[in-house]
């Protein structure tokens, strides 16, 4: 092949690559624009006032995933009518939770070169009380039943709990004093009765007890995961059970629902929901046959809610926490619910 022909081939190849890149950008832009358009048959969403104050009427506050001008905003519906019209707040979060008039919103700050992330502490009217820079991508958040304690987890390496190449940071904030523990790795860890020190230790998925002292979380080390019980006064965590991820403590403090890795399932969908009785340490599988990559939320002392992939990002489902019954669809295009009232 002559030099001229080689140049022509190179120019043609570059033109094809440029066309593909342009088409990809236009496709992505078009899809992003479609997400701002209300989809036919989707939930009805209108702007309005959203409060985190518990009231006489029980409500669900959640991240609205429905396509349209209010996508990603915190929205609310009556707990008795989860499929009904939604009121959207204008406040956008990637992860969210609330209790007793306190909210935590993990959000992206879009920059010209790259995004950054922050944790925003919200008051009952969704106004910012304080904010904190995050070292990675938000993944979990919780507020204690009293509203005093707030926790969040971010990925700082890798991108999925399903694999092993990841690192997390879990922070806990005392909203009364403003004291921030930037990593649970600062707590003393006790594993199998001995003080534990290992460079590969990670924590995620905090859930708080009602006494404003105890909490539970996942600790990972040595290729295994553990349920740990934490003490906020003593600043300790102690292992109590194995193969537990993203625990959620029941309102009465007697049981924990969590996702558990089950041998034989696909590597990218390895979990099933289980419940652990803290008095007997007996665990039982819930009646959800699909892999759930979420930290479940207790609807009441008998039922848990969680997200699964849906046509517009995620849908919410419920299932009894005692292994009976079957999954029920709660609402379409929603994520990160909190029950208030």
PEKAKA-V984983 format. One record per residue. SS is DSSP state (hx for helix, st for strand, lp for the rest). PSI is psi in whole degrees, 0 to 359 (none if undefined). D_LAST is the distance of its C-alpha to the last C-alpha in Angstrom with 2 decimals. Layout:
# PEKAKA-V984983
ss = (SS	SS)
psi = (PSI	PSI)
d_last = (D_LAST	D_LAST)
This chain:
# PEKAKA-V984983
ss = (lp	lp	hx	hx	hx	hx	hx	hx	hx	hx	hx	hx	hx	hx	hx	hx	hx	hx	hx	hx	hx	hx	hx	hx	hx	hx	hx	hx	hx	hx	hx	hx	hx	hx	hx	lp	lp	lp	lp	lp	lp	lp	lp	lp	st	st	st	lp	lp	lp	lp	lp	lp	lp	lp	lp	lp	lp	st	st	st	st	st	st	lp	lp	lp	lp	lp	lp	lp	lp	st	st	st	st	st	st	hx	hx	hx	lp	lp	lp	lp	st	st	st	st	st	st	st	lp	lp	st	st	st	st	st	lp	lp	st	st	st	st	st	st	st	st	lp	lp	lp	lp	lp	lp	st	st	st	st	st	st	st	lp	lp	lp	lp	lp	st	st	st	st	st	st	st	lp	lp	st	st	st	st	st	st	st	lp	lp	lp	lp	lp	st	st	st	st	st	st	st	st	st	lp	lp	lp	lp	lp	lp	lp	lp	lp	st	st	st	st	st	st	st	st	lp	lp	lp	lp	lp	st	st	lp	lp	hx	hx	hx	lp	st	st	st	st	lp	lp	st	st	st	lp	lp	lp	lp	lp	st	st	st	st	st	st	st	lp	lp	lp	lp	lp	st	st	st	st	st	st	st	st	lp	lp	st	st	st	st	st	st	st	st	lp	lp	lp	lp	st	st	st	st	st	st	st	lp	lp	st	st	st	st	st	lp	lp	lp	lp	lp	st	st	st	st	st	st	st	lp	lp	lp	lp	lp	lp	lp	lp	lp	st	st	st	st	st	st	st	lp	lp	lp	lp	lp	st	st	st	lp	lp	lp	lp	lp	lp	lp	lp	lp	lp	lp	st	st	lp	lp	lp	lp	st	st	st	st	st	st	st	st	lp	lp	st	st	st	st	st	st	st	st	lp	lp	lp	lp	lp	lp	lp	st	st	st	st	lp	lp	st	st	st	st	st	st	st	lp)
psi = (134	164	321	316	321	319	319	318	317	315	318	318	318	323	319	314	319	320	317	315	316	317	321	316	315	322	315	318	320	320	319	319	322	327	340	358	133	130	144	134	2	177	148	122	126	152	146	189	131	127	149	6	123	135	186	329	122	138	160	127	133	169	117	120	0	137	142	183	347	17	138	357	151	132	166	149	156	140	336	349	63	337	4	184	143	144	122	143	338	350	124	136	150	322	150	148	160	153	143	38	6	133	154	127	115	119	162	141	111	119	173	330	312	163	151	172	151	153	126	120	126	146	186	338	15	24	145	128	324	161	157	134	145	142	4	196	127	142	326	150	149	155	140	156	329	346	359	317	142	140	150	154	140	152	132	3	145	189	14	140	340	331	192	351	71	161	146	160	127	123	152	131	132	108	342	318	342	3	127	121	109	341	134	346	347	345	153	127	133	121	121	39	0	149	134	130	121	139	338	12	130	151	147	167	57	144	133	146	168	350	2	25	313	150	167	156	174	134	133	135	147	28	8	159	149	145	127	144	127	154	113	333	315	348	53	155	142	131	140	345	159	163	54	131	141	62	156	118	135	155	327	0	16	339	156	130	141	168	138	136	129	123	142	349	160	150	330	2	63	2	153	153	135	159	140	124	116	340	319	345	26	136	152	145	141	167	28	110	350	159	125	114	74	160	108	156	136	122	322	195	358	346	142	151	150	166	149	157	140	181	332	34	297	145	158	141	162	158	145	147	5	8	354	179	206	162	144	137	128	303	155	144	58	157	154	62	152	130	128	139	none)
d_last = (76.86	78.06	76.19	75.67	74.09	71.82	70.63	70.03	68.00	65.92	65.30	64.30	61.87	60.27	59.96	58.19	55.76	55.07	54.47	52.04	50.14	50.02	48.82	46.04	44.88	45.03	43.14	40.36	40.25	40.23	37.37	35.36	36.19	35.17	31.72	31.38	32.30	29.85	30.74	31.80	29.40	26.53	22.99	22.89	21.59	21.89	21.37	18.88	16.36	13.40	11.09	9.12	7.77	4.12	4.96	6.17	6.25	4.41	6.46	8.91	10.78	14.23	17.89	19.59	22.93	24.34	27.73	28.07	27.73	24.02	24.58	22.94	20.54	16.80	15.40	12.33	12.17	10.15	9.43	11.91	14.43	14.59	18.26	17.89	18.70	17.13	16.67	18.28	18.08	21.60	20.55	22.13	21.42	23.14	20.46	16.91	13.95	11.16	9.11	8.62	10.05	12.88	14.08	17.29	19.36	22.63	24.95	28.60	31.03	33.81	37.25	40.71	41.81	38.73	34.97	33.31	29.74	27.43	24.12	22.28	19.79	17.35	15.79	12.70	15.05	16.36	19.53	21.60	21.84	24.32	25.74	27.80	30.41	30.05	33.15	32.33	30.22	26.42	25.21	22.20	19.42	16.74	14.75	14.59	11.51	12.68	13.38	17.05	18.55	18.78	21.09	22.77	25.71	28.45	31.57	34.73	37.23	37.42	34.69	33.33	32.20	34.44	37.56	38.85	39.81	36.73	35.51	32.07	30.81	27.56	26.57	24.26	23.33	22.66	20.78	22.02	25.66	25.85	27.75	27.76	29.12	30.37	31.07	30.21	33.92	34.44	33.05	35.62	35.37	36.64	37.63	39.23	39.92	41.61	40.67	40.17	41.57	41.89	41.98	40.13	36.94	33.69	30.02	26.91	23.44	21.85	18.90	17.86	17.72	15.63	18.88	19.24	22.65	22.77	22.02	23.49	25.13	28.02	31.49	34.35	38.00	41.28	40.03	37.39	33.67	32.16	28.86	28.94	27.15	26.88	27.21	26.15	28.40	31.44	30.84	31.80	30.84	32.35	32.81	31.57	31.94	33.59	32.84	29.13	27.50	23.98	22.37	18.70	17.85	15.89	13.00	15.72	18.18	20.85	21.23	21.46	21.57	23.90	26.55	30.07	33.41	35.44	39.24	40.89	38.12	38.93	38.82	36.44	34.03	34.35	30.93	29.26	25.91	26.35	24.47	25.90	25.74	26.00	27.91	30.57	30.36	30.84	29.44	29.04	28.84	26.00	27.11	26.74	30.39	29.86	29.82	26.37	26.56	22.94	20.61	18.35	14.55	13.17	11.15	11.26	14.29	16.62	16.12	16.29	16.19	18.97	21.23	24.80	27.37	27.42	29.69	27.83	26.90	24.17	22.24	19.22	19.79	18.36	20.51	20.41	20.64	23.63	26.15	26.20	25.52	25.70	23.73	21.86	21.47	17.87	18.70	21.79	22.41	19.26	18.88	16.75	13.26	10.05	6.85	3.79	0.00)
